[in-house]
Amino acid sequence: MNPRTAVAVLAAALVVGITACAPEDESSGAAPTPSSADACSKDKLALKTPGTFTAGTDKPAYEPWFSGDDPTNGKGFESAVTYAVAAKLGFGKDQVKWQTVQFNAAFAPGPKKFDVDVNQISISEERRKAVDFSTGYYDVDQAVITTAGSKIAQARSIGDLADAKLGAQVGTTSYTVLRDVVKPKQTPGVFDTNDLAVQALKNKQLDGIVVDLPTGFYMVNAQLDDGQIVGQLPGGGETEQFGFVLEKGSALTPCVSQAVDALKNDGTLAKLRQEHLTTETASGRELTR
Amino acid sequence: MRNPDEPAVTADGWRPSRLQQERLAYRRRQTVRSGLIAGVSTVVVLVLVVVGIGSTPGWPRVRETFFDVDRGWEALPVVAQGLWLNIRVMIVCAILIVIFGLTLAILRTLRGPVFFPLRMFAAAYTDVFRELPLLLVIFLLGFGVPALQLRGLPNQAVIWGGAALVLTYSSYVAEVFRAGIESVHPSQRAAARSLGLTHRQTLRFVVLPQAVRRVMPPLLNDFVSLQKDSGLIAVLGVIDAIRAAQLETAEDFNFTPYVVAGILFVALTIPLTRLTDYVARRQGWYGGGGGPV
């Protein structure tokens, strides 16, 4: 092939390739606010698969939010809430399909394969730039857990934690609270999963773990032989909440939010909390600033 | 067309023939023409790529998610602090890896039946640690050893993670060194022995210097790779550059910190590579025959 043909072919290939790969432009208009309940009727919902409510969560799905690493069984708080929201929108249990969505994939740019993602993801204004959130379905408290006899077992204030080696799971608000509220002198240990953090705590590589309260109770009751909750951490301002993640600008967001609000108002969320999460609070053991 | 750089008459009164001058002029014209064509072609390709990617519908979203300059600057200090851990781990491990790797290679190339157990040990070691996934070794040492609760052993993640890197990479580097040692021609040994050098002196003054020079490029490969794999010890809870970027990303779901970490890694590796190339060329290390004549 002579150079001139080569150049022409290359240019043509580039142009063709790029235009061929370009997907259809997604309409990313502002989500319409549902004026009435029927804007959220089942047949009008903007779903990935018509007639199916597709929910995403990470694998493994952790207790007590899910049970037995199986989101489809309706046991575990987040599984139950998802089915309740789906029911509010008019989907039966068999019309809810689950997808495995890694935490990072939940907010990567581009089209999503789920309608909603439910993965103990905390709502924050910074994150709203990348994704939509429903209204919060759970108010989160952060707590510190440890094992009996560790140097922070008797801690009464945040100051008592300053010298400890503490850990948290990567990408969680637990880490943010650890960094900004506890401000430990030693660099925190950061782990891919809470299970690894628990392993490090058992190995005495950590003095304690910062984690949301329900997970903390689960660790103390089920994963550690001599675990104990040191106390709750005071929040950094407004209440932290878990919310459903949706594609940015999704037309479904207001409808899911409406369903969550309805479940909050009719007491369903409170009932599910009692059913699936340890309702005992550590409020008696609030660590002072 | 006369080239001003070229004297028409040299110091000793010789001047190129008209034919030779025409040849030179033709070559110069050809050089300029090739340069121009290459330049235009490069510009065209770049423009096509930039315009092509820039006109895709998702590009604005990708740009703000991965290439947000302000966010990058904001994340830089945290990511750089993580990178400092990578650098420290890499330097300490690299020194140990060279020592262990070279020792293993020498053990494996010892001659004589009496050394059979040592040869067997070295061979078994490289076999096992080259096949084991690095992540598994890191988990085994990083979570397994501290779980033994032995007194007197450290349980810092960074130490056991570093140990896992040293164990695994030593087996790679040992094979690289062995290849170098075995590539030295037997006549070199024979010559050294006939000059009265002992086995040890032959190895020390004749074989190893040649072996090490020959395997410099693959060794550098392994160290660049080590630099990136040093981040794997983050699974034990320490914060390296990539983990720092991950923490930053979780704040606002913007992936720019990862790109920042990538740029830092590249910026760290390129000078090292160029320096090694430069030193090697200056010392005439490349080429089996002792480098360019």
Interface residues (C-beta under 8 A of the other chain):
Chain A: P3 V7 L10 A11 L14 V15 G17 I18 T19 C21 A22 P23 E24 D25 E26 N104 F107 A108 P109 G110 S124 E126 R127 K129 A130 V131 G167 V170 G171 T172 Y175 T176 T187 P188 G189 V190 F191 D192 L196 A197 Q199 A200 K202 N203 K204 Q205 L206
Chain B: I37 S41 V44 V45 L48 V49 G52 I53 S55 T56 P57 G58 R61 V62 T65 F143 P146 A147 Q149 N155 Q156 A157 A234 V235 L236 G237 V238 I239 R243 Q246 L247 T249 A250 E251 D252 F253 N254 F255
